[in-house]
Amino acid sequence: MNSRRDFIKTGLVFGAALSTSQLNSLSGEPVPAPEPAKSVLVAVKNGSRTAMLDRAMKELGGMEAFVKKGQTVVIKPNIGWNRPPEMGANTHPEIVGRLVAMCFAAGAKSVSVFDNTCAKPWDVVYANSGIEKAAKDAGATIVNGTDRSLYREVEIPGGVTLKKAKVHALVLDSDVFINAPVLKHHGGALMTACMKNLMGVIWERGAYHRTDLHQCIADFLTLKKPTLNILDAYHPMVRNGPQGKSVADVVEMRRLFASTDVVAIDSAGAQLLGHGQDEVTHVKIGAEMKLGIADLKHVDVRSINLA
């Protein structure tokens, strides 16, 4: 008799420990699918560039969440134009230097920095941007992004318009790919941010312009998404992009965004520049292709004010 009571008691405890979905599964009823994990977007404001970057990375678990000991890292800033840092045409060197230092602190074996510059010669552009010195001082290797021999032709697996491209070997071969552009106005694409910055990892960016610029920008991401995206929005260029004419073209907003979701981070950048959710076409296409989330209502946005 006692054994029967013990059996019933044990059965009640076991049943209470099961969730409703588990009980439904045992009874043959359909089990609702779990909610997918939301993309995380960290939005920091009102600090120095490096303070905002430090805080954003802390929120994402630190650089060690992305870079493991012994891994090779490539950082792709925007170094497209022969402009000094104060003009906002390129990623600020303080951001690049701190990213390099973070990667080495996390145990990176090597950190390389490059861009296929629009202005030439590349070494003059690198030097005048301030990025070369900042990256080297932090221990990075500066790589010529205009050396054609460093590019390999690959198929773009989900490309609608862009079916193949010559891509820089560092992007194809490195363990970790960090995308770190500056936010700015662009005359042809309306905005340059994380998605468009990846035009600088292919050999012939002119192919994008000759076909469908916005679709090609999105298509590339079906080949390779960055491991991490950092968007420098401290003083975005709001007119006359992508080069700018003077420091009057930038507005100090003291913002920085960080995310693994390249579409979400660009959606945030577009909003900061005053554009609607679907106004920047390549961001809209990226969301439609399920490369990320443009509607920030469906993103875990972590807003941090350092003031």
Buried (B, 14 or more C-beta within 10 A) or exposed (E): EEEEEEEEEEEEEEEEEEEEBEEBEEEEEEEEEEEEEEBBBBBBBEBEBBBBBBBBBEBBEBBBEBBEEEBBBBBBBBBBBBBEBEBBBBBBBBBBBBBBBBBBEBEBBBBBBBBBBBBEEBEEBBBBBBBBBBBBEBBBBBBBBBBEEBBBEBEBEBBBBBEEBBBBBBBBEBBBBBBBBBBBBBEEBBBBBBBBBBBBBBBBBEBBEEEBBBBBBBBBBBBBBBBBBBBBBBBBBBEBBBBBEEEEBBEEBBBBBBBBBBBBBBBBBBBBBEBEBBBBBBBBBBBEBEBBBBEBEEBBBBEBEBE
